[in-house]
Amino acid sequence: MEYTVKLLADLAGITPRTLRWYDKMGLLKPARVTEAGYRIYGPREVDRLQDILFYRELGLELSAIRRILDDPSFNRQSALQSHLAELESRKNHLEDLILTVRKTIDDIEGGTKMSDREKFETFKRRVVAANEEQYGREIRKKYGDEAVDRSNANILALTEAEYQQWKDLGEEIITALTHAVENGENPTGAEGQRIAALHRRWLSYSWEAYTPQAHAGLGQLYTADERFTAYYDKAVPGCAAFLRDAISAYTK
Protein backbone atom coordinates (compact mmCIF):
# COMPACT_ATOMS: atom_id res chain seq x y z
CA MET A 1 0.00 0.00 0.00
CA GLU A 2 1.13 3.56 -0.70
CA TYR A 3 0.66 6.63 1.48
CA THR A 4 0.78 10.38 1.08
CA VAL A 5 2.51 12.47 3.74
CA LYS A 6 -0.75 13.06 5.60
CA LEU A 7 -1.87 9.43 5.48
CA LEU A 8 1.49 8.10 6.67
CA ALA A 9 1.71 10.74 9.39
CA ASP A 10 -1.75 9.80 10.64
CA LEU A 11 -0.86 6.11 10.52
CA ALA A 12 2.36 6.60 12.52
CA GLY A 13 0.96 9.13 14.99
CA ILE A 14 3.38 11.89 13.98
CA THR A 15 2.93 15.19 12.17
CA PRO A 16 3.30 15.79 8.42
CA ARG A 17 5.92 18.39 9.35
CA THR A 18 8.01 15.64 10.97
CA LEU A 19 7.92 13.56 7.78
CA ARG A 20 8.94 16.53 5.70
CA TRP A 21 11.82 17.20 8.08
CA TYR A 22 12.94 13.54 7.83
CA ASP A 23 12.90 13.93 4.04
CA LYS A 24 14.89 17.19 4.15
CA MET A 25 17.64 15.68 6.32
CA GLY A 26 17.81 12.49 4.21
CA LEU A 27 16.53 10.22 6.96
CA LEU A 28 13.36 9.10 5.19
CA LYS A 29 12.94 9.84 1.49
CA PRO A 30 9.62 9.10 -0.25
CA ALA A 31 9.50 6.29 -2.79
CA ARG A 32 8.53 8.82 -5.43
CA VAL A 33 7.14 12.30 -5.92
CA THR A 34 4.16 12.84 -8.22
CA GLU A 35 4.03 15.47 -10.94
CA ALA A 36 1.81 17.47 -8.63
CA GLY A 37 4.54 17.42 -5.97
CA TYR A 38 2.97 14.88 -3.60
CA ARG A 39 5.40 12.65 -1.68
CA ILE A 40 4.40 8.98 -1.93
CA TYR A 41 5.66 6.35 0.54
CA GLY A 42 5.64 2.60 -0.05
CA PRO A 43 6.23 -0.54 2.09
CA ARG A 44 10.00 0.00 2.40
CA GLU A 45 9.52 3.53 3.65
CA VAL A 46 6.86 2.38 6.12
CA ASP A 47 9.31 -0.16 7.58
CA ARG A 48 12.09 2.43 7.73
CA LEU A 49 9.80 4.88 9.53
CA GLN A 50 8.99 2.17 12.07
CA ASP A 51 12.72 1.61 12.59
CA ILE A 52 13.25 5.35 13.05
CA LEU A 53 10.54 5.54 15.69
CA PHE A 54 11.94 2.49 17.48
CA TYR A 55 15.34 4.17 17.73
CA ARG A 56 13.77 7.46 18.82
CA GLU A 57 12.06 5.60 21.67
CA LEU A 58 15.49 4.36 22.72
CA GLY A 59 16.73 7.95 22.87
CA LEU A 60 18.99 8.10 19.81
CA GLU A 61 19.57 11.35 17.93
CA LEU A 62 18.33 11.56 14.33
CA SER A 63 21.85 11.85 12.93
CA ALA A 64 22.85 8.64 14.73
CA ILE A 65 19.73 6.86 13.47
CA ARG A 66 20.53 7.82 9.90
CA ARG A 67 24.06 6.45 10.21
CA ILE A 68 22.74 3.17 11.59
CA LEU A 69 20.03 2.70 8.96
CA ASP A 70 22.29 3.71 6.07
CA ASP A 71 25.09 1.38 7.15
CA PRO A 72 25.42 -1.37 4.50
CA SER A 73 25.77 -3.93 7.30
CA PHE A 74 22.44 -2.94 8.91
CA ASN A 75 20.27 -6.00 9.53
CA ARG A 76 16.68 -5.19 10.41
CA GLN A 77 15.93 -8.49 12.14
CA SER A 78 19.03 -8.21 14.33
CA ALA A 79 18.15 -4.61 15.13
CA LEU A 80 14.63 -5.58 16.15
CA GLN A 81 15.99 -8.31 18.39
CA SER A 82 18.21 -5.72 20.05
CA HIS A 83 15.21 -3.40 20.47
CA LEU A 84 13.27 -6.22 22.09
CA ALA A 85 16.11 -7.00 24.51
CA GLU A 86 16.37 -3.31 25.48
CA LEU A 87 12.62 -2.96 25.97
CA GLU A 88 12.48 -6.11 28.09
CA SER A 89 15.33 -4.73 30.17
CA ARG A 90 13.39 -1.49 30.67
CA LYS A 91 10.28 -3.47 31.57
CA ASN A 92 12.20 -5.42 34.20
CA HIS A 93 13.64 -2.18 35.56
CA LEU A 94 10.16 -0.64 35.83
CA GLU A 95 8.90 -3.74 37.64
CA ASP A 96 11.82 -3.45 40.07
CA LEU A 97 11.03 0.23 40.63
CA ILE A 98 7.36 -0.53 41.25
CA LEU A 99 8.31 -3.17 43.81
CA THR A 100 10.75 -0.79 45.51
CA VAL A 101 8.13 1.98 45.70
CA ARG A 102 5.59 -0.47 47.17
CA LYS A 103 8.11 -1.63 49.78
CA THR A 104 8.91 1.99 50.62
CA ILE A 105 5.22 2.83 51.09
CA ASP A 106 4.82 -0.27 53.27
CA ASP A 107 7.83 0.84 55.33
CA ILE A 108 6.37 4.35 55.79
CA GLU A 109 3.01 2.91 56.83
CA GLY A 110 4.63 0.81 59.52
CA GLY A 111 4.93 -2.47 57.68
CA THR A 112 8.11 -4.38 56.81
CA LYS A 113 11.19 -2.25 57.45
CA MET A 114 13.47 -1.68 54.45
CA SER A 115 17.23 -1.77 54.88
CA ASP A 116 19.25 1.10 53.44
CA ARG A 117 20.78 -1.35 50.95
CA GLU A 118 17.32 -2.39 49.68
CA LYS A 119 16.43 1.25 49.05
CA PHE A 120 19.14 1.55 46.39
CA GLU A 121 19.41 -2.00 45.06
CA THR A 122 17.18 -1.33 42.04
CA PHE A 123 19.20 1.66 40.88
CA LYS A 124 22.49 -0.22 41.08
CA ARG A 125 21.07 -3.22 39.23
CA ARG A 126 19.92 -0.86 36.47
CA VAL A 127 23.43 0.56 36.07
CA VAL A 128 24.92 -2.94 35.85
CA ALA A 129 22.27 -4.13 33.39
CA ALA A 130 22.66 -1.07 31.16
CA ASN A 131 26.43 -1.47 31.12
CA GLU A 132 26.11 -5.14 30.21
CA GLU A 133 23.62 -4.33 27.44
CA GLN A 134 25.83 -1.68 25.87
CA TYR A 135 29.37 -2.89 26.44
CA GLY A 136 29.21 -6.34 28.01
CA ARG A 137 30.34 -8.35 24.99
CA GLU A 138 33.41 -6.20 24.31
CA ILE A 139 34.42 -5.87 27.97
CA ARG A 140 34.02 -9.61 28.60
CA LYS A 141 36.06 -10.39 25.50
CA LYS A 142 38.83 -8.06 26.66
CA TYR A 143 38.91 -8.86 30.39
CA GLY A 144 37.10 -12.21 30.74
CA ASP A 145 33.79 -13.24 32.34
CA GLU A 146 35.22 -13.69 35.82
CA ALA A 147 36.67 -10.18 36.00
CA VAL A 148 33.48 -8.57 34.68
CA ASP A 149 31.28 -10.59 37.06
CA ARG A 150 33.45 -9.47 40.00
CA SER A 151 33.22 -5.86 38.82
CA ASN A 152 29.41 -6.07 38.64
CA ALA A 153 29.31 -7.64 42.10
CA ASN A 154 31.44 -4.79 43.48
CA ILE A 155 29.00 -2.21 42.13
CA LEU A 156 26.01 -4.05 43.59
CA ALA A 157 27.80 -4.21 46.95
CA LEU A 158 28.36 -0.44 47.18
CA THR A 159 26.74 1.32 50.09
CA GLU A 160 24.41 4.25 49.49
CA ALA A 161 27.22 6.72 50.15
CA GLU A 162 29.74 4.83 48.00
CA TYR A 163 27.28 4.54 45.13
CA GLN A 164 26.61 8.29 45.18
CA GLN A 165 30.35 9.03 45.35
CA TRP A 166 30.93 6.77 42.34
CA LYS A 167 28.18 8.49 40.32
CA ASP A 168 29.38 11.98 41.31
CA LEU A 169 32.95 11.11 40.37
CA GLY A 170 31.82 9.90 36.93
CA GLU A 171 30.03 13.20 36.33
CA GLU A 172 33.07 15.14 37.57
CA ILE A 173 35.24 13.35 35.01
CA ILE A 174 32.87 14.20 32.15
CA THR A 175 32.75 17.86 33.20
CA ALA A 176 36.53 18.05 33.54
CA LEU A 177 37.05 16.42 30.14
CA THR A 178 34.67 18.86 28.48
CA HIS A 179 36.44 21.88 29.95
CA ALA A 180 39.89 20.46 29.16
CA VAL A 181 39.08 19.91 25.49
CA GLU A 182 37.34 23.27 25.14
CA ASN A 183 40.35 25.03 26.71
CA GLY A 184 42.88 23.19 24.55
CA GLU A 185 44.58 21.43 27.48
CA ASN A 186 47.31 18.86 26.84
CA PRO A 187 46.39 15.30 27.92
CA THR A 188 49.93 14.86 29.25
CA GLY A 189 49.78 18.12 31.21
CA ALA A 190 48.73 18.71 34.78
CA GLU A 191 45.00 18.81 34.08
CA GLY A 192 45.08 15.75 31.83
CA GLN A 193 46.93 13.77 34.47
CA ARG A 194 44.53 14.95 37.17
CA ILE A 195 41.63 13.63 35.08
CA ALA A 196 43.42 10.32 34.53
CA ALA A 197 43.91 10.03 38.31
CA LEU A 198 40.21 10.75 38.84
CA HIS A 199 39.43 8.03 36.33
CA ARG A 200 41.63 5.57 38.23
CA ARG A 201 39.77 6.45 41.44
CA TRP A 202 36.45 5.96 39.64
CA LEU A 203 37.60 2.49 38.53
CA SER A 204 38.50 1.56 42.10
CA TYR A 205 34.80 1.36 42.98
CA SER A 206 34.33 -1.60 40.64
CA TRP A 207 37.81 -3.05 40.07
CA GLU A 208 39.19 -5.41 42.68
CA ALA A 209 42.80 -4.87 41.58
CA TYR A 210 44.25 -2.04 39.52
CA THR A 211 46.97 -2.48 36.92
CA PRO A 212 48.35 0.21 34.60
CA GLN A 213 48.10 -2.23 31.68
CA ALA A 214 44.38 -2.81 32.21
CA HIS A 215 43.78 0.91 32.67
CA ALA A 216 45.62 1.73 29.44
CA GLY A 217 43.70 -1.00 27.60
CA LEU A 218 40.39 0.47 28.74
CA GLY A 219 41.51 3.89 27.55
CA GLN A 220 42.22 2.49 24.09
CA LEU A 221 38.74 1.01 23.99
CA TYR A 222 37.23 4.47 24.45
CA THR A 223 38.21 5.41 20.90
CA ALA A 224 38.23 1.94 19.35
CA ASP A 225 34.53 1.41 20.11
CA GLU A 226 32.19 4.08 18.74
CA ARG A 227 29.71 3.60 21.60
CA PHE A 228 32.31 4.57 24.19
CA THR A 229 33.39 7.45 21.98
CA ALA A 230 29.81 8.66 21.64
CA TYR A 231 29.39 8.58 25.43
CA TYR A 232 32.46 10.68 26.17
CA ASP A 233 32.06 12.96 23.13
CA LYS A 234 28.40 13.67 23.87
CA ALA A 235 29.02 17.30 24.84
CA VAL A 236 32.27 18.06 23.00
CA PRO A 237 34.01 15.94 20.32
CA GLY A 238 37.52 14.89 21.29
CA CYS A 239 36.87 14.02 24.94
CA ALA A 240 37.30 10.26 24.37
CA ALA A 241 40.63 10.76 22.61
CA PHE A 242 41.77 13.19 25.32
CA LEU A 243 40.96 10.65 28.04
CA ARG A 244 42.70 7.87 26.12
CA ASP A 245 45.87 9.93 25.73
CA ALA A 246 45.75 11.14 29.34
CA ILE A 247 45.45 7.56 30.60
CA SER A 248 48.22 6.42 28.27
CA ALA A 249 50.61 9.01 29.74
CA TYR A 250 49.42 8.31 33.29
CA THR A 251 50.05 4.56 33.05
CA LYS A 252 53.56 4.73 31.58
C-alpha positions as CSV (number, residue, x, y, z in Angstrom):
1,M,0.0,0.0,0.0
2,E,1.1,3.6,-0.7
3,Y,0.7,6.6,1.5
4,T,0.8,10.4,1.1
5,V,2.5,12.5,3.7
6,K,-0.8,13.1,5.6
7,L,-1.9,9.4,5.5
8,L,1.5,8.1,6.7
9,A,1.7,10.7,9.4
10,D,-1.8,9.8,10.6
11,L,-0.9,6.1,10.5
12,A,2.4,6.6,12.5
13,G,1.0,9.1,15.0
14,I,3.4,11.9,14.0
15,T,2.9,15.2,12.2
16,P,3.3,15.8,8.4
17,R,5.9,18.4,9.3
18,T,8.0,15.6,11.0
19,L,7.9,13.6,7.8
20,R,8.9,16.5,5.7
21,W,11.8,17.2,8.1
22,Y,12.9,13.5,7.8
23,D,12.9,13.9,4.0
24,K,14.9,17.2,4.1
25,M,17.6,15.7,6.3
26,G,17.8,12.5,4.2
27,L,16.5,10.2,7.0
28,L,13.4,9.1,5.2
29,K,12.9,9.8,1.5
30,P,9.6,9.1,-0.2
31,A,9.5,6.3,-2.8
32,R,8.5,8.8,-5.4
33,V,7.1,12.3,-5.9
34,T,4.2,12.8,-8.2
35,E,4.0,15.5,-10.9
36,A,1.8,17.5,-8.6
37,G,4.5,17.4,-6.0
38,Y,3.0,14.9,-3.6
39,R,5.4,12.7,-1.7
40,I,4.4,9.0,-1.9
41,Y,5.7,6.3,0.5
42,G,5.6,2.6,-0.1
43,P,6.2,-0.5,2.1
44,R,10.0,0.0,2.4
45,E,9.5,3.5,3.6
46,V,6.9,2.4,6.1
47,D,9.3,-0.2,7.6
48,R,12.1,2.4,7.7
49,L,9.8,4.9,9.5
50,Q,9.0,2.2,12.1
51,D,12.7,1.6,12.6
52,I,13.3,5.4,13.0
53,L,10.5,5.5,15.7
54,F,11.9,2.5,17.5
55,Y,15.3,4.2,17.7
56,R,13.8,7.5,18.8
57,E,12.1,5.6,21.7
58,L,15.5,4.4,22.7
59,G,16.7,7.9,22.9
60,L,19.0,8.1,19.8
61,E,19.6,11.3,17.9
62,L,18.3,11.6,14.3
63,S,21.8,11.8,12.9
64,A,22.9,8.6,14.7
65,I,19.7,6.9,13.5
66,R,20.5,7.8,9.9
67,R,24.1,6.5,10.2
68,I,22.7,3.2,11.6
69,L,20.0,2.7,9.0
70,D,22.3,3.7,6.1
71,D,25.1,1.4,7.1
72,P,25.4,-1.4,4.5
73,S,25.8,-3.9,7.3
74,F,22.4,-2.9,8.9
75,N,20.3,-6.0,9.5
76,R,16.7,-5.2,10.4
77,Q,15.9,-8.5,12.1
78,S,19.0,-8.2,14.3
79,A,18.2,-4.6,15.1
80,L,14.6,-5.6,16.1
81,Q,16.0,-8.3,18.4
82,S,18.2,-5.7,20.1
83,H,15.2,-3.4,20.5
84,L,13.3,-6.2,22.1
85,A,16.1,-7.0,24.5
86,E,16.4,-3.3,25.5
87,L,12.6,-3.0,26.0
88,E,12.5,-6.1,28.1
89,S,15.3,-4.7,30.2
90,R,13.4,-1.5,30.7
91,K,10.3,-3.5,31.6
92,N,12.2,-5.4,34.2
93,H,13.6,-2.2,35.6
94,L,10.2,-0.6,35.8
95,E,8.9,-3.7,37.6
96,D,11.8,-3.5,40.1
97,L,11.0,0.2,40.6
98,I,7.4,-0.5,41.2
99,L,8.3,-3.2,43.8
100,T,10.8,-0.8,45.5
101,V,8.1,2.0,45.7
102,R,5.6,-0.5,47.2
103,K,8.1,-1.6,49.8
104,T,8.9,2.0,50.6
105,I,5.2,2.8,51.1
106,D,4.8,-0.3,53.3
107,D,7.8,0.8,55.3
108,I,6.4,4.3,55.8
109,E,3.0,2.9,56.8
110,G,4.6,0.8,59.5
111,G,4.9,-2.5,57.7
112,T,8.1,-4.4,56.8
113,K,11.2,-2.2,57.4
114,M,13.5,-1.7,54.5
115,S,17.2,-1.8,54.9
116,D,19.2,1.1,53.4
117,R,20.8,-1.4,51.0
118,E,17.3,-2.4,49.7
119,K,16.4,1.2,49.0
120,F,19.1,1.6,46.4
121,E,19.4,-2.0,45.1
122,T,17.2,-1.3,42.0
123,F,19.2,1.7,40.9
124,K,22.5,-0.2,41.1
125,R,21.1,-3.2,39.2
126,R,19.9,-0.9,36.5
127,V,23.4,0.6,36.1
128,V,24.9,-2.9,35.8
129,A,22.3,-4.1,33.4
130,A,22.7,-1.1,31.2
131,N,26.4,-1.5,31.1
132,E,26.1,-5.1,30.2
133,E,23.6,-4.3,27.4
134,Q,25.8,-1.7,25.9
135,Y,29.4,-2.9,26.4
136,G,29.2,-6.3,28.0
137,R,30.3,-8.3,25.0
138,E,33.4,-6.2,24.3
139,I,34.4,-5.9,28.0
140,R,34.0,-9.6,28.6
141,K,36.1,-10.4,25.5
142,K,38.8,-8.1,26.7
143,Y,38.9,-8.9,30.4
144,G,37.1,-12.2,30.7
145,D,33.8,-13.2,32.3
146,E,35.2,-13.7,35.8
147,A,36.7,-10.2,36.0
148,V,33.5,-8.6,34.7
149,D,31.3,-10.6,37.1
150,R,33.4,-9.5,40.0
151,S,33.2,-5.9,38.8
152,N,29.4,-6.1,38.6
153,A,29.3,-7.6,42.1
154,N,31.4,-4.8,43.5
155,I,29.0,-2.2,42.1
156,L,26.0,-4.0,43.6
157,A,27.8,-4.2,47.0
158,L,28.4,-0.4,47.2
159,T,26.7,1.3,50.1
160,E,24.4,4.2,49.5
161,A,27.2,6.7,50.1
162,E,29.7,4.8,48.0
163,Y,27.3,4.5,45.1
164,Q,26.6,8.3,45.2
165,Q,30.3,9.0,45.3
166,W,30.9,6.8,42.3
167,K,28.2,8.5,40.3
168,D,29.4,12.0,41.3
169,L,32.9,11.1,40.4
170,G,31.8,9.9,36.9
171,E,30.0,13.2,36.3
172,E,33.1,15.1,37.6
173,I,35.2,13.3,35.0
174,I,32.9,14.2,32.2
175,T,32.7,17.9,33.2
176,A,36.5,18.1,33.5
177,L,37.1,16.4,30.1
178,T,34.7,18.9,28.5
179,H,36.4,21.9,30.0
180,A,39.9,20.5,29.2
181,V,39.1,19.9,25.5
182,E,37.3,23.3,25.1
183,N,40.4,25.0,26.7
184,G,42.9,23.2,24.6
185,E,44.6,21.4,27.5
186,N,47.3,18.9,26.8
187,P,46.4,15.3,27.9
188,T,49.9,14.9,29.3
189,G,49.8,18.1,31.2
190,A,48.7,18.7,34.8
191,E,45.0,18.8,34.1
192,G,45.1,15.8,31.8
193,Q,46.9,13.8,34.5
194,R,44.5,14.9,37.2
195,I,41.6,13.6,35.1
196,A,43.4,10.3,34.5
197,A,43.9,10.0,38.3
198,L,40.2,10.7,38.8
199,H,39.4,8.0,36.3
200,R,41.6,5.6,38.2
201,R,39.8,6.4,41.4
202,W,36.4,6.0,39.6
203,L,37.6,2.5,38.5
204,S,38.5,1.6,42.1
205,Y,34.8,1.4,43.0
206,S,34.3,-1.6,40.6
207,W,37.8,-3.1,40.1
208,E,39.2,-5.4,42.7
209,A,42.8,-4.9,41.6
210,Y,44.3,-2.0,39.5
211,T,47.0,-2.5,36.9
212,P,48.4,0.2,34.6
213,Q,48.1,-2.2,31.7
214,A,44.4,-2.8,32.2
215,H,43.8,0.9,32.7
216,A,45.6,1.7,29.4
217,G,43.7,-1.0,27.6
218,L,40.4,0.5,28.7
219,G,41.5,3.9,27.5
220,Q,42.2,2.5,24.1
221,L,38.7,1.0,24.0
222,Y,37.2,4.5,24.5
223,T,38.2,5.4,20.9
224,A,38.2,1.9,19.4
225,D,34.5,1.4,20.1
226,E,32.2,4.1,18.7
227,R,29.7,3.6,21.6
228,F,32.3,4.6,24.2
229,T,33.4,7.4,22.0
230,A,29.8,8.7,21.6
231,Y,29.4,8.6,25.4
232,Y,32.5,10.7,26.2
233,D,32.1,13.0,23.1
234,K,28.4,13.7,23.9
235,A,29.0,17.3,24.8
236,V,32.3,18.1,23.0
237,P,34.0,15.9,20.3
238,G,37.5,14.9,21.3
239,C,36.9,14.0,24.9
240,A,37.3,10.3,24.4
241,A,40.6,10.8,22.6
242,F,41.8,13.2,25.3
243,L,41.0,10.7,28.0
244,R,42.7,7.9,26.1
245,D,45.9,9.9,25.7
246,A,45.8,11.1,29.3
247,I,45.4,7.6,30.6
248,S,48.2,6.4,28.3
249,A,50.6,9.0,29.7
250,Y,49.4,8.3,33.3
251,T,50.1,4.6,33.1
252,K,53.6,4.7,31.6
